């Protein structure tokens, strides 16, 4: 237990910060889970945005945010690779000479 007045005040502040940080982290983790499950562009961008915000508020380290963003970007790449571009047919219009 804190003894001095300033220590008591600091304890109150740290409890508030802890609850806010836990809320931010839980939202981020939920967004990551949803993005990995659904793999839609919208869900992935939400997860990336939450990771950036958490790093900006120093709830998570900036390198952790970078790793999360990298994982999400890989999901986007895998999604686009599945939709391979079909080669064009060789039926090109002939030029008149």
C-alpha positions in Angstrom: 0.0 0.0 0.0 1.3 3.5 -0.8 2.1 5.6 2.2 2.5 9.2 0.9 -0.2 11.3 -0.7 1.6 11.4 -4.1 2.1 7.6 -4.1 -1.7 7.2 -3.5 -2.4 9.6 -6.4 0.0 7.7 -8.6 -1.7 4.4 -7.7 -5.1 5.8 -8.7 -3.7 7.0 -12.0 -2.0 3.7 -12.8 -5.2 1.8 -12.1 -7.0 3.9 -14.7 -4.2 3.6 -17.2 -4.1 -0.2 -16.7 -7.9 -0.6 -17.4 -7.6 1.6 -20.5 -4.6 -0.3 -21.7 -6.3 -3.7 -21.2 -9.3 -2.4 -23.1 -7.1 -1.4 -26.1 -5.2 -4.7 -26.1 -8.4 -6.8 -25.9 -9.9 -4.9 -28.8 -6.7 -5.3 -30.8 -6.5 -9.1 -30.1 -10.2 -9.5 -31.0 -9.6 -7.7 -34.3 -6.6 -9.8 -35.1 -8.6 -13.0 -34.4 -11.4 -11.8 -36.6 -9.0 -10.8 -39.4 -7.2 -14.1 -39.4 -10.6 -15.9 -39.5 -12.4 -13.9 -42.1 -9.4 -12.6 -44.2 -11.5 -9.7 -45.7 -9.8 -6.5 -46.6 -12.0 -4.5 -44.2 -11.2 -6.6 -41.2 -7.5 -6.6 -41.9 -7.3 -2.9 -42.3 -9.2 -2.5 -38.9 -6.6 -4.7 -37.2 -3.7 -2.8 -38.8 -5.3 0.5 -37.7 -5.8 -0.7 -34.1 -2.2 -1.9 -34.0 -1.0 1.5 -35.1 -3.1 3.3 -32.5 -1.9 1.0 -29.7 1.7 1.6 -30.7 1.1 5.4 -30.9 -0.4 5.3 -27.3 2.6 3.1 -26.3 0.3 0.3 -25.1 2.4 -2.1 -27.3 5.9 -1.7 -28.6 6.2 -0.3 -32.1 8.1 -3.4 -33.3 5.2 -5.6 -32.1 2.8 -3.3 -34.1 5.1 -3.8 -37.1 5.0 -7.6 -36.7 1.2 -7.5 -36.5 1.0 -5.3 -39.6 3.3 -7.7 -41.4 1.2 -10.7 -40.5 -1.9 -8.9 -41.7 -0.2 -7.9 -45.0 0.7 -11.5 -45.6 -3.0 -12.4 -45.2 -3.8 -9.9 -47.9 -1.2 -11.3 -50.2 -2.4 -14.8 -49.8 -5.9 -13.7 -50.5 -4.9 -11.9 -53.8 -2.7 -14.9 -54.8 -5.8 -17.2 -54.8 -7.4 -15.0 -57.4 -4.8 -15.7 -60.1 -5.1 -13.8 -63.3 -6.2 -15.9 -66.2 -4.0 -15.7 -69.3 -5.5 -13.9 -72.2 -6.6 -16.0 -75.0 -4.6 -15.9 -78.2 -7.6 -14.6 -80.1 -6.2 -11.2 -80.9 -7.8 -9.1 -83.7 -5.7 -9.2 -86.8 -4.4 -5.9 -88.2 -5.5 -4.9 -91.7 -2.5 -4.2 -94.0 
